[in-house]
């Protein structure tokens, strides 16, 4: 009898060991993040809702920034292990991280513990607006829908295919959902499925895209912690998530990354994309030369020029601002632009002026807010921009955060505010619209146009040449009165 008990105990221990080994792929061996001892290790899937990895916007993104904030709360650095979709599922099973993030929903098999929910989302069917819209799930019968392999949408469509006769689901291996949606816009495929949070963003790149059918109920977006997370880390993380949802931090980050994507109409986007194909090739070298001399991404300069003049070198307003970058005569003189109607001179002058505005902001203004504020100053003039920042401080808003300043600047057209300012009345709402439009145009160019290859020696020589610029004006005088 004693031998039987011992054998049973041994089998129980062996079974537990095998069970733990089976779950080992989900169990991190990393200790609790501790200052000076252990970083917070995050496995992060690249994607438009998670992490942006572009030369114009390195190392940022909605979930990326949230995780940085959590690391700061713990008092430890965050070590990101970024992964494309093709290898993310394998890496998440291998463990050796504290948190896995990538616009994830809870695992249906409960093989990993999830955090408290960050967002809510659902799956959408998208198609070209020229095709007959599907408005009922039953209409998916005998249709073919393409999805990203390994995505939540693939799982949703497989479940629907069990109920809807003839529904074919094609899972494709793409690194970017926008590549798949491009095929819908190009009429290569008829239907695709995507996350609802991508709807406005995708419409910036593919104006003919239409979401016509909701495919699933609402699903939470969470972070994965593995099968056996550290209890203290899990508690701290859930507390952090509840707080940033309650205090507005989460909403502010959403506004920071996606608040600008609702402004352009499909006609605006189509007109811009046509100009990218037909007009930009003649001007690209001028924008790229301006980047070499100022360090500003040439695609941002091009986006600014499109907003100002639609890339018309002879553009003139009733206030006599002229040229590709719509420079005033005083500003052109200050920047040594001899001919405002010369495309190359105008582009370089406008880029230099934007650089002056950007560098003139206080050192504690972070990017990308520094760039968006400088663009607003391009429209308002530095005097009015500083006055707007002063109003923000008086109203307990953050003068360094674009999400706050875009709410404050329109107030400068109201007498109760501008009557107290030395700079006087300003069309702050116009500056906000201009900046938000430029952000959208810049997004489109970053997707469609390659960044300028780095050339450190040439950049150094060009920077030295650009140091002979006169200082920015102190008054409210700027590019536009």
Secondary structure, 3 states (H helix, E strand, C coil): CHHHHHHHHHHHHHHHHHHHHHHHHHCCCCCCCECCCECEEEEEECECCCEEEECCEEEECHHHHHHHHHHHHHCCCEEEEEECHHHHHHHHHHCCCCEEEEEECCCCCCCCCECCCCEEECEEEEEECCCCCCCCHHHHCCCEEEEECCCHHHHHHHHHHCCCCCCEEEEECCCCHHHHHHHHHCCCCCCEEEEHHHHHHHHHHCCCEEEEEECCCCEEEEEECCCCCCHHHHHHHHHHHHHHHHCCHHHHHHHHHHCCCCCCCHHHHHHHHHHHHHCHHHHHHHHHHHHHHHCCCHHHHHHHHHHHHCCCCCCECCCCCECCCCECHHHHHHCCCCCCCCHHHHHHHHHHHHHHHHHCCCCCCCCCHHHHHHHHHHHHCHHHHHHHHHHHHHCCCCCCCHHHHHHHHHHHHCHHHHCCCCCCCCCHHHHHHHHHHHHHHHHHHHHHCCCCCCCHHHHHHHHHHHHHCCCCCCCCCCCCC
